[in-house]
Amino acid sequence: FWSAWEQRELLGCGALKELDPSHGEIKSMRTSSAHLRKGVARSILAHIIEEARRRGYRRLSLETGSMASFEPARRLYAAFGFEECGPFADYTLDPYSTFMTREL
């Protein structure tokens, strides 16, 4: 789990969960509403991808919302090479989730 701070103010956070020795999952990506569109999520995501590579993962996946309010997040993930996929790990298909993955 990583967090970005400016002095004593939390800007955003994100985590990396191991699904198996070659597959990681991005968890809990959040940006403070006061710091949206300032590059916080981009920096955290880049750090998580680098850590996944360091751990030797060959694939990185995530679950995010499918509603319009999650469109900026889906665009960010797509900009980093993530593509939509089916459910993974213990997830099941539901209308509120979008699943994305990429090879590393």
Secondary structure, 3 states (H helix, E strand, C coil): CEEEEECCEEEEEEEEEEEECCEEEEEEEEECHHHCCCCHHHHHHHHHHHHHHHCCCCEEEEEEECCHHHHHHHHHHHHCCCEEECCCCCCCCCCCEEEEEEEC
